[in-house]
Amino acid sequence: MTTRRTRPAPRPPEGTPAPAELARQARAVLADAVRVARWAAAGHAAAGTAPLTGRASLEQAAAALELTTLQVRAGWDRARLAGLVEVHGHTVRPGWRLRAWDRDDMAVLRGWVALFDAWSLAHPAPGAAAPAAVAEVVEAVPQVLSLLQLSAGPVAVPALLDLLQQRVAELREERCEVPLARSETAPCAAVPDATAPDTAVPDATVPDATLPSLLDWAMEGLRAVGALTLDQGQATLTPLGNWAVWVKLEQICVAAQSPAGNIEQSAEDMLRGCARLTPGPARNEYRAWLAARPVSSAVAELLAVARGEDALLRGLAFEALRAVGAPAEPDVRAAADESSLRPYALLWLAEYEGVDPDDAADVLTREEATWLWVDTAAAVTDHGEPQLLLRHLDSAVQNTVPALLEEVRAGGHPRTVQVLVALAAAHPDPALAKAVRRAAFQVHTGGA
């Protein structure tokens, strides 16, 4: 097992406003986005056009909301990035954050953080900028934000540019981008040849001529989402920006405190390790594992495990996806089209959309609930005690064992026979055990 040295989680910056005040500020930043989202979700967009992308819809929204078409377009982009709306073809539905907007401060803050994370999409880079240079700046911005937070006040833009240049040089060095003036066999950290001609390609530590303009773009993008202010050549984090950087630092510290050592494991091995943990510690492991990976690849890896044969890992994969939250929603929604994942995905989506967990099972049809019962029973059969399987009987939607057997036989779950055999072996009532064995035999032989 990997031994890790834990570090204390960072304290919130001194003077950080209370969550209610931060939520008030976030609501102000997203005020236009909320108005546009509510207008579109109410079904006002012009018929036959994609929501708020056609000129007719933009002009219609601008007139109704007393905004310019540019403001409507910007509000629409922000609404989607903040998870305020869901778009299904030509239909717009309110996201759970929009429904909770007026009553749930944490929903508001999570929506704003989603926009903060997507600042480079909300404020597109200049068209003439090289994509590789843009990507480097986006990757380096967290260090710039950290300097702003540590400074606890205004920082001159030239100082931020110095840090940006250093970080970009480090990123290039990490990728082993050796200047052409060096020997082809020279290591990345080699000192450039002082005798190289003036026409040689400059070293990565030499400031890139495009970085000042890209820093200006990044600062303006972060200002536009409410993370910082710009005044007389200086940048200062807003209370929202200060809080967001602290949240990101806290996530990094959580990732460094994976007590079970699962942070470096594959999704499957991580989930197997979490199978032995109680829910609270397991959630901590999920969060640590997720914080150490790009969200898109982590979600894809978890869903790949969920598609496997181990029903226990399938259930745990969706528990880990609950820790991902909104970024996982498109992939989970797509997974609802797969029969083996559909019940799990529908339950995940119901809880994501604000349905009480105790009522979430109501979104499943009787057939889907029965399929999920068999899948969960398969997990218990493979990893649990016989008594757990008997207790699992109480969770079936059917009121009687005969009714359960009839619907289980028709459900087509690939583990039906094994589950019924295990249930028959564990059941203390000889008559019911015999009926369960008969059902298992009938499923196995394809009989009626």
N, C-alpha and C positions, 0 to 999 in steps of 0.2 A: 504493500500500500504506500502511496506517495505521501510523504510527510510535508506539510506546508506550514510556513510561519505566518500566522495571521497578523493582520494589522488592524488597529481600531478604525471603525467607520468614521469618516470625517464629520465634524459637527456642522450644523447649518451656519452659514455666515452670520456674524454678529449683526444684529439689527434687521435680520430677515423678517419681513412682515408675516403676519399670521396667514394660514391658508385661505381664509375668507377674503382677506385683502388681496392676496395674489390672484385669487379667482376673479375678483372684481376687475383687476387689471387685465387678466386674460380675456374676460368677456368684452372689455373695451377694444382690445386688439382685433377680436374676431366678430365684432358687432355686425359689420356689413356681410361677412360670410354667413352668419346665422340668419340674417334677414333674407339673403338670397336662397339659402338652403330651405328655409320654411316656405318661401314662395314657390320654389321648384317642386318641393315635396307635396305641396297642395294640389299639384296637377295643372299649373297654369302655363307650362311651357307650350309653345306652338305645336299643334298636332303634327305627327309625321316627321319630326326632327329630333335628332339626338338632344338630350337635355342641355339647354343653354350653350350650345355650340353653333347653332344656326343663327343667322343675323336676325331673323324674325323673332326668335325667342329672346335674344339679347335686348333688342329694342323694346319688346313687350315688357320684359323685366325692368329695364331702365325706366320706362314710363310709369310702371306701377309702383316702383320703390323710390322714385325720384333720385336716381343715381345716373351717372354716365354709363355708357356701354363698357368702357374700360374698367370702371369700378365694379360693374356686374361680373365681367369676366374674371377679374382678380378675386372677387368674393367667391365666385363659383370654384375657382382653383383651390382657394384656401379651404372651402367647405369640404371638398373631396380629400385634401391632404390631412385635414384635422379629423376625418372620420365622422363628419356631421351628416353625410348622406351616403346612400348606397344606390348605385346605378345598375339597373337590370334592363339591358336593351334600351328602349325609349321610356322606361319607367324609372322614376326617382322615388326612393323610399327614405324616410328619415332614419338616420342611424341612432343607436342607443344614446350616444352622447347628446344629440339634438333633443331627444325626448327628455333627457335628464338635465338639460341645460340650465333651467331656472331653479332647480332644487338640489343639485349635486355638485358641490364645489370641486370634488376630485375628478368628476367626469370632465368638467371644464378644464382643469389643469392638465389632465391627460390629453385632451384635444389640443391644447396649446403646445404641449411638449411634442406631439406628433407633427405639428406645423414647424416648430423649432428644428426638429430633426431633419425636416424636408426643406430647409431654407433655400438650398441651391435649386430646388425645383420650383419653389414659389417665386424665385427671382432668377430667371434663366441667365446663364453666362452670356457675355458678348459673343455675337455670332462669329467674329474673326478669331476668337481665342481657340488655341489648339486643344482638343479634347483631353489629351494627356496632361497638359498643364493645368487645365481646370480640375481634373481628377486629383492631381497632387495638392492643389490648394484646398480642395474640400477635405482631403485626408489630413491636412496640416492644421486646419482651423481649430480643432479641439485644443491644441497646445496654445494657440493664440488666446482662446477664451480662458484657459487656465491662468495665463499671465494676467489677463484683465481681472480675474477674480482675486488672485493673490495680491494684486496691487491695491485692491479695495478703493479704487478711485480712478481718475482719468489717466490714460496712458497715451503718450504721443504716438501718432501713426508711424513715424520713422522707427520707433522702437519695436512696434509690431511687425514692421517690414523686415527688420533684422532677424527677428525670431522666425518669421515665415521662411526667409531664405535659408536659415540654418536647418529648419525642419524639412524643407523640400530637399536640401542636399543630403540629409540623413536618409530620407526615403529612397532617393536614387542610389545611395551607397548600399542600402539594404537589398536593393534589387540588383546590385552588382553592375551598374551601368558605368563601365570603365571608359573614360575618354579615349578617343582614338589615338592620342599622342602617347599613351602608355603601351608597354609591351603587351601582346595578346595573352601572355601567361602571367601578367602581374596580378596580384590579389587586389580586391576592391580597395583595401586601405593603403595601397602603395602610394608613395610620394611621387607626384608628377616629375617627369624628366625635365630638369631645369634647362637642358640644352635643346629642348624641342623648339622647332621654328615657330614664329609668331602666328603662322597660319593654322596651327594645330587647334583642334576643337577644345574649347575652354573646359576646365575642370568643373564638376558639379557644384563645387562650393562657390564658384563665381556667380554673383547675382544674375538671375534670369531677367532679361529686359522686360518680359511680360508680367513679372510678379507685382510690380507696383499697381498696374491697372487691375489685375485680378484681386489684389488685396482690397482695392477700392470697391470692386464688385462684391466681395464677400462682406465687407463692412456695411455696405448699403443693403445687402440682402438680410443680414442679421438685424439691421435697424428696422427694416420693413416688417419683420415679424415680431418686433417689440423686445428684442434681446439686448440691444444696446442703443446708446445715443451718440451722436457725432456733433462736436462743437469745436470750432477753431483748431482743427487739426488734431483733436484728441477724441478718443473713444472711451466710453464708460458703460459698464454693464448696468442695465436696469435691474430693479428688484427681481423681476421675472427671470432675466438672464442669469443673475447671480444664483437664484434658486435652482435653475435648470442645470447649471454647471455643477453645483453641489450634488444634485441628484445623480448625474453621470459619474461623479467621483465615488459616490456611495455604491453605485452598481459595480464599479471596478473593484472596490474593497470587498464587496460580497463575493465577487468572482475569485478573489484571492483567498477566501476563507471557506473553501470546499472541504469540510472536515473528513468526508469519506474518500477524498481523492478522486472523484469522478469527473472533474473538470476536463481532464485530458483524454477521457475515454470516448469511444464511439457512442452514438445514441443508444444502440442496443445494450452495450455494456453498462452505460450509465443507468439505464432503466432497470437492468437486472440488479445493479447495486442498490437502487432505490426501493426495490421490491421488499427489502428487509426493514425499511424504515417506516416510522409512523408518518402520518400526513404532513405534519409541520416540518420536520427535518427533510422530508422528501421534497417539499416545495422549495426549501432553501437550496437543495442540490440542483433542482431544475433551474432556478434563477441563476445560480453560479455558472452552470454549464451554458446556459443561453447567453449570459453576459460576455462570455469569452468567444462568441462566434457571430458572424454576420447572420442577421435574422432569417434571410431567405434560405440560406443553406441549412440552418438549424431546423427550420420548419420542414424542408424537403426531407431531411434525414429522419426526423421523427415520423413523418407520414410513411416513409419507406419501411420503417420498423413496424408500423401499424398494419401494413399490408402483409406481414409475415404470418406464420402459422401459430405463433404463440399468443393466445388470447389475453394472457396477463399483460404482456408487453403492449398489446393493442390498447387496452384500457389505460395503462400508465402513460403511453405516448400522448393520449388526448388529455390526461391530467397535466403533462408537461406543456402541452399547447395552450392550456388555460393560463399558464404563467407568461406566455407570449402576448396574449391579448390581441388587440386590433390588427397588428401586422400579419397575423396568421389567418385573418378572416377570409380573404379571397381563396386561399388554398384549401381551407377547411370547407368552404362552400362548394368548391369543385369536388372535394372528396365525397360529398353527400350523394354524388351520382354513382359511387361504387357500392355495390350491395354489402360488402363485408365491412365497410366503414360508415355506411349511411346512418345507423342508429347513433353511433358515437358522435358523428358530425352534427346531426340534428340537435342532439342534446347540448353540444358545445355552442352551436349557434343560438339556441334558445337562451342559454345563460348569458351569452355575449350581448344579446339584444335586450337583456333586462328582466327576463322571466325568472321568477323565484325558483331557486334550485329544487325546492320541494314540489313545484308544479311543472318542472321542465319535461318530465316523462309524458305529460299530456300531449306533447307535440308528436309523439310516435303513434303510428297505427298499431292495431293489435298484432299484426303480423311482424312489424318491426320490433315491437316490445318482446315478442316471443323469441325472435331471432337473437336479440340482445341477451335474453335470459339464458339461452343455450350457450352463447359465447362466453358469458360470465361463468356459467357452470363448468365449461371446459377449462377455464382458468383455475377454478377451485379444484377441479379434478386433477389437474396437472401439478398444482402447487400447494393445495390446502389439505385440510383434514376432512374425513368423511362427515363429521358433525357440521362443518361449514356448508357442505352440500345440502344436508337436510335443512339447515336454516335458510338456505337460498330458496327452498321451495316456497317460503312465505312471501317472497318478492314477486312471484309470478302473477300476471294479471288475471289468470284463470282462478276461479273459486275452488275448483276440485282437481285432484290429481288426474282422473279420467279425462277431464276437459283439457288439461295441460298436455297430456300425452297425445291426444288427438291433434292438437294444433302444432305440437312439436314435430310430430311425424310428417305433417304437411309443410313444415317450414323450409326443409331442404338444407339445413345447416350441415356442413361436412363432418362435424364432430358429434352429431346426434346420437349415433350408436354408442360411442364411448361414454358419453354423458349418461345415457340411460342405463348402461351396464353398471357404471359406478354408483348411480342412484339406487338401483335395485340391490346392490351389494350392501349399501349403507342403511337402507330403510328397515326399521325394526318390525313393521307390520308385514307378515308373510303374504297376505292376500295382495296388498298393494305392491310389494316387491315382485310378486309373480306377474302382476299386470304390467309392470314396468319392463320386466325381462321379455314378456311377450311382445311389447311394443318395440323393444330393441331388435328382437329377432325379425319382426315384420319390416322394419326399416332396412335392416341388413339384407334381407332376401327380396325386398321390393314388393312384399305381399300387402294385401289390403288390411 
